[in-house]
Each structure stands twice: as C-alpha cells, then as structure tokens.
Amino acid sequence: MSNPFSLLPMLDNYPLLMFYLRSFLKDCVYYLPKYDAVAVVEKAEEENAMICHDIFCRADVNFREILNFLSFPDTKRVILEFTPKETANCIQTPLDDDGTLFFLTKEDNPFQEQKLRFPGLSHA
C-alpha cells in the first residue's frame, strides 16, 4: 500500500521506510482503524503546526478527513512531506535542501514542468 494522496508516491521502499519507522519516528506512527490507514505524523517545532510524513491507505479514503482526525488540538497548519495530488488550500514553499537529483536529459525531468517533492521518507 502506498500514499494515494501523493503525486509522487514511494513504491517498493519497504526497507528504507522501516528504517525510519523503527528508529527516530517510531513514536509518530498511528493506525486509524476507522480508515484502515497508517499515518506518520508528529508535532512540528513551529507553533501550532503538525508534520505529516506520509499516509498509507486505500484510495477511497478522504484526505482532509484523515488530516483533521490526526491533528493535535492546537494544529492550525499541516506541513506535508510529500507533494499532494489535491493542492487546494495549499501553499508551496521552496525547500532549503542540499539534496541533488540527476537526470540524463531534460526530457526525462518530471520536475521541469511541475513542482514536485520526493516523499520525506524516501530520502536515504
């Protein structure tokens, strides 16, 4: 199962995902029986913000409903660690990241036309 809300979901990334979920994010994993979903969220250092690293569920689940359900009582802003398919009410901000991605040709670069982000849990 991958993130049906992500424009660029992780696929077949189980070992790296388990590295994150069994180490420093182990206390940030939530199972939501109502949605049969697993979410990785944590309170952000920024006041009134929550970081949503990823959500794993079926495609027929409502994205905003899950985020509302997961939100901490004081949450006013959710920081997504993935590019959402649905961008209404979203604000895009550039990342301060030192990562580099190489493409063989300009034609192979899906980032040329769209603002995309690799899911945070896919970084090695």
C-alpha positions in Angstrom: 0.0 0.0 0.0 1.3 3.5 -0.8 0.1 7.0 -0.3 -2.9 7.5 -2.6 -2.8 11.3 -1.9 0.7 11.8 -3.2 1.5 12.9 -6.7 4.9 11.1 -6.4 4.4 8.2 -4.0 7.0 5.8 -2.7 6.8 2.3 -4.3 8.7 -0.8 -3.1 10.6 1.2 -0.5 9.9 -1.0 2.5 13.5 -1.3 3.9 14.0 2.4 4.0 10.6 3.0 5.4 11.2 0.5 8.1 14.5 2.2 8.9 12.6 5.4 9.7 9.6 3.8 11.4 11.7 1.6 13.7 14.1 4.4 14.7 13.5 8.1 15.3 9.9 8.1 14.0 8.8 5.1 16.0 6.6 7.2 18.3 5.0 9.0 15.3 3.2 6.1 13.7 -0.6 5.9 14.1 -3.0 3.3 13.0 -6.5 4.6 12.2 -9.0 1.7 12.3 -11.9 3.8 11.0 -9.9 4.4 7.8 -7.8 1.3 7.8 -4.9 3.7 7.4 -1.4 4.1 8.8 -0.1 7.7 9.2 3.3 9.0 10.2 2.8 12.4 11.9 4.5 14.5 14.5 4.1 17.8 16.2 6.3 20.4 14.5 8.8 22.6 16.3 6.9 25.5 14.8 4.0 26.6 17.0 0.5 25.2 16.0 1.9 23.0 13.2 2.0 19.3 12.5 4.2 17.4 10.1 2.6 14.7 8.0 5.4 12.5 6.8 3.1 10.0 5.0 -0.2 8.3 4.9 -0.7 4.7 3.8 -4.3 3.6 3.0 -6.8 2.8 0.3 -7.6 5.4 -2.4 -11.2 5.7 -1.4 -10.4 7.5 1.9 -10.9 11.2 2.3 -7.5 13.0 2.7 -8.7 16.1 4.5 -10.8 14.0 6.9 -7.7 11.9 7.8 -5.7 15.1 8.4 -8.4 16.6 10.6 -8.6 13.3 12.6 -4.9 13.2 13.1 -4.5 16.9 14.0 -3.4 17.8 17.5 -5.8 20.1 19.4 -3.8 23.3 18.6 -2.9 22.4 15.0 -3.6 25.3 12.6 -1.1 24.3 9.8 0.0 20.9 8.4 3.4 20.5 6.7 3.3 17.8 4.1 6.4 15.8 3.5 5.1 14.8 0.1 3.5 16.5 -2.9 -0.3 16.2 -2.6 -2.5 15.5 -5.6 -5.0 17.9 -4.3 -3.5 21.3 -3.8 -6.5 23.5 -3.0 -5.7 25.5 0.2 -2.1 24.5 0.0 0.9 26.9 0.0 4.0 25.8 -1.8 7.3 26.8 -0.2 10.8 26.1 -1.5 12.8 23.6 0.5 16.2 24.5 2.0 17.7 21.2 1.0 21.2 20.2 0.0 20.0 17.1 -1.9 20.9 16.7 -5.6 19.0 14.8 -8.3 20.5 14.0 -11.7 18.6 13.3 -15.0 20.2 12.1 -18.2 18.2 14.5 -20.4 15.9 17.5 -20.0 13.1 15.4 -21.5 13.4 12.9 -18.6 12.9 15.5 -15.9 9.4 15.5 -14.5 10.4 18.3 -12.2 10.8 20.7 -15.2 7.1 21.3 -15.6 5.7 20.6 -12.1 6.7 21.5 -8.6 7.3 18.1 -7.1 8.8 16.8 -3.9 10.2 13.4 -3.1 8.4 12.0 0.0 10.5 12.7 3.1 10.6 9.0 4.0 12.2 8.2 0.7 15.4 10.0 1.4 18.4 7.7 2.2 
